[in-house]
Amino acid sequence: MAVIPVDIAGRPYEVHVGAGLLPQLVEHCRGRLRKRAVPIVTDANVHTAWGEVVETALRADGHEPHWRILPPGEQTKSWDELAATVNWLLALEVERGDHVIALGGGVIGDLTGFCAAILKRGCHFIQIPTTLLAQVDSSVGGKTAINTPAGKNLVGAFHQPSLVLADLAVLETLPQRELLSGYAEVVKYGLLGDADFFDWCAANGAAMLAGDAALREYAVAHSVAAKARVVAEDEFERTGARALLNLGHTFGHALEAETGFSNTLLHGEAVALGMVLAARYSARKELMPPASAERVAEHVSAMGLPASLVGLHLGCDGKALATHMLHDKKMDAGTLPFVLMRGIGQAFLDRQVDMADIAAFLDEELSRAG
């Protein structure tokens, strides 16, 4: 098992990465589960796959699990589910010193973390991410949020977990599409600041996704360590360092909005395509060698992730996609910073991007062959 510290000032915590952590849940959470009752928020798919394992582990140590089982999907990150879950926690008489368990992917982690952030002005929560995407990204760093009709993650709070348990065994029950979606966030760490890790992904990504246990532990632990370093430097995304983690997300969130935050395009798929678009736009602006941008696109495509807008059959133009971006939470004084690249592993924040130029670029990509 790998243990990665997240050194947040005054609130440090650990991320445990390894196979078989769920049956040892109570041991890892020692000192945090103060009461017999343990509230757990999850979704129906995760509960079917792993609910019995968690239930058994808790009851064996004298705890009584209380389950809130929600529908899977981005639609669950809503005002209605936020209110209902907070009311459920209040009915359970959860106190500030108690811990709520978030058992699931990014949707469950985001919703549960936001509930914990606002319940009695802040209680504790434990992240148990059950998707590759959540293990390497959303479970670490304390970003919590819900979606609104205006856009994705526009209402939320920074609220760090007390502990993250990334059990690699749960990846065995993950559908291939979800596994691939998570891989987008793995390769992101290579693209934004670690060219050697991108090379590692190019050489080992397929075997890792196919199930090689050692490669999976390395990929998750390396990604978590990379994010932990950035979060420790810029917890609230004020200096610009943490903003680099948004590589591919500005383009990706616009695509998610255009597809209705639906299964048409999963979050990781949108990020993967968004990184390709960021690379190609960087090349268009002569910031990045075109060959490097195409290497990004070729790797994303080879792994089975979308690398072209054409295949989405969106039925919109570039201006419509650019308009979605204007609702991005990173808008500042009427401008939207973009994470672009000078090369693989050389991401930077550009605050001078012309949205009309973005729209024109997207029109070109929408008509690109293949």
Buried (B, 14 or more C-beta within 10 A) or exposed (E): BBEBEBEBEEEEBBBBBBBEBBBBBBEBBEEBBEBEBBBBBBBEBBBEBBBEBBBEBBEEBEBEBBBBBBEBBBBBBBEEBBEBBBEBBEEBEBEEEBBBBBBBBBBBBBBBBBBBBBBBEEBBBBBBBBBBBBBBBBBBBBBBBBBBEEBBBBBBBBBBBBBBBBBBBBBEEBEEEBBBBBBBBBBBBBBBBBBEBBEBBBEBBBEBBEEBBEBBBBBBBBBBBBBBBBBBEBBEBEEEBBBBBBBBBBBBBBBBBBBEBEEBBBBBBBBBBBBBBBBBBBBBEEBBBEEBBBBBBEBBBEBBBBBBBBEBEBEBBBBBBBBBBEBBBBEEEEEBBBBBBEBBBBBBBBEEBEBEBBBBBBBBBBEEEE
